């Protein structure tokens, strides 16, 4: 949303609040215990304000900020690209995946060359993993189709809402099918997320139009 605002796309105050509800709720679910939240806050404060900060800390913070920046930039640019060129779902998905494959090929052939041979050796030693890789690719392809459909038809903000709340539903599925338990913090986070989603659903519901009342055809009775 910040990048969209920077590129001239306006958002209302309630949209910021709804996305804030969802983001805070998902964070509460992922950081399930109060100790986890306090440990996360302490680690961030020590990394940012501490006198002794290693090069790995600086590099990690820099890469995290760059990832968040480019993630927000992607949504804003996708909205502009869709409005100008109007690609279909498959065209947008194909173009982005082609560029990603070229970029990955360049990276693997230069900087991460050793990772390629390590991966080949691992697959050779464990050939049964090919089935899992194939299933992962198939499911990823299906999921990307829905993601790009959301981008082309509903916009990047709705797509961000979907990709954020999917983490919550992953936790809920683990509760249902695996038997994991929710803590009080996680339960409150689920309530906050669904409050934001319900608010968004009710506020986005189109108002019913007033039916047009056709004028009656009044017949004038002439006196003989």
N, C-alpha and C positions, 0 to 999 in steps of 0.2 A: 504494500500500500504506500509506503514511503517513496519507493521508486516511481510508482504510478503518479503520485502527487508531483514529484520532481519533473516528470515528463508532461505535466499539464492535465492529468486526469484527476477530476475532483471526486472526493468521497464525503458522504455526510457524516455527522457526528455519531449517529447510531450505528453506522457501519464500522467505525473504529471501535466502538464499545462492544459490538457483537464479536468482532474478531479478537478483541481483548479477552472477552469471556472464554472463548474457545481456547485461545493460547494458554491462558492461566490454568484452565481446567485440565488440559492435556499435560501441562507441566506438573500439576499436582498428581496426576495419575502415574506419570513416569518416575517422578521423585516420590516414591510411595510413603516413605517414613519421614518424620520431622527431622530425624538425625541425618537423613540423606540430604534434605534441603539445607540444613545448617552446614553440613560438610561441603556442599556445593558452594554456598555463599562464602564460607571461609577460604576455600581453595581459590575462588575468583579474587577475593580481596587480597589474599597473600600474593597471588600472581601479578595483580595489577599494581598494588601499592607496596609490595615488599621490596626491601633494599637489595635482596639477593634473588635475582631472577635470571635463570639460565637461558642460554640461547634456544633451547628446545621450547621453553615457555613462550618466548617472544615469537618464535616461528609458529607455534601452535595457535597463539592468539591472532597473529597476522593471517594465517590460512583460514581460520574460522571466520574472521571478519570479511575476508575476500569471498569465501563461500556464500555467506549471507548476502553480501552486496550483489554478487553475480546472480544469485537465486532470485532476488527481487528484480534485478535488471532483466532477467529472462522473461518474467511475466509481463513487464511493461512493454518490452520489445515485441513479444508475441501478440499482444493486443493491437499494437500499431501495424504489425505485419499482416494480421488477419483482416484488419479493416481496409488496408490498401490493396492487397493482392487477392484476398478472399480464397485461400486454398481449401481443399477438402480435407477431411480428417486423415485420409491415407496419404495425401500429398505432403501435408505438414509432418506427419510421422516419418515418412520415407526420407524427406530431406534432412531432418534433424538426425536421424539414425545414420544416414550416409556420412554426414559431417563428423558425427561422433566416432564412427568406425575409422575414418581417415585420421582423426586426431589420436585415437587410441593406437592405431598402427604406427604412427610416427613416434609416439611416446615409448611404445614397446621396442621399437627398433633402435632407439637412441638411449634415452635415460634409463629405462627399466628393462634393459636387455636381459639381465640375469633372471628376472622374474619369469620370462618366457620359458627358459630351459627348466627352471624349477617346476613350473606348472606342467610341462610335458613329462618330466620325470615322475611327478606325483600321479598323473593320469595313467601313465604306463604301469606304475606299480599298483594302482587301484582302478582297473578298467570298469568296475561296476559303477563308478561315480558318473560315468557318461549318461546313464539313465536319469540320474538326479539333475545333471546339468541340462539335459534336454527338456525335462519337465519344468525346470526353472525358467528356461528360455520361452517355453510355450506359455506359461502363466504370465510371465513378464510382458510378452507380446499382447496378450488379451488385456491385461491391465493398462498398458500404454494406449491401447485403442480407446478405452473409456476416458483416460486422462486427456488425450488430444481431442476427443469429442467435447469434453467440458471446456477446453481452451477455445475451440473454434465456434462453439455455439453459445456458451454461457459466460465466457470471459475468464481471465486469469485469477480474479478474486475468488470466484466460486471454486476454481480448480485448487487454489491454495487452501480453501476451507475443506475441500474433500481430502486432500493429501494430509492435512493436519489431523482431522478427525479419524482417519483410518487407523492411526496409532491407538486411539481409544478403543475402537472396535476390535483391534487385535488383542488388547488386554481382556476385553469382555468375552471374546471367543475362547481365550485360554481359561477363563473362569468357568465357562459352560462345559467345554469339552475336556479340559485337562484337570479341572478341580482346584485351580488356584483360588486363594481367598483375597478379597479386597480389604485393605486397611481402612480406617476411618478417613484418612487423608484422601485415599483413592476414591472412596465412595463420595466424598464431598466434591472431588474433582469431576467425577462423572455427572453429578447433579449440576455443576457449573457449566459443563460443556453442553448438556442437553438443554439447559436454560437458554444458552446463547443460540443453539440451533432452533429451538422453539420460537424464540424471539425473531430470528431471521425468517422463519417460515411464515409467521403471522404477519410480519411487517411487509414481506414480499408478496403476499397474496393479493392478486388484483382485485380492486373494488368492483362490485357488480354495477353494471351500467343501468341507468334509469331507463326503463322501457319507454319508447316513444308512444305517446298517446295520439292516435290519429283523430283528427277532427271528425265529428259526426256529420253525416250528410243530412242536414235538416231540410225537409221539404216544406216549402211555403204553401200554405193553403189559401188560395185566392177565393175571396167571397164572390159568389155569383151575383 
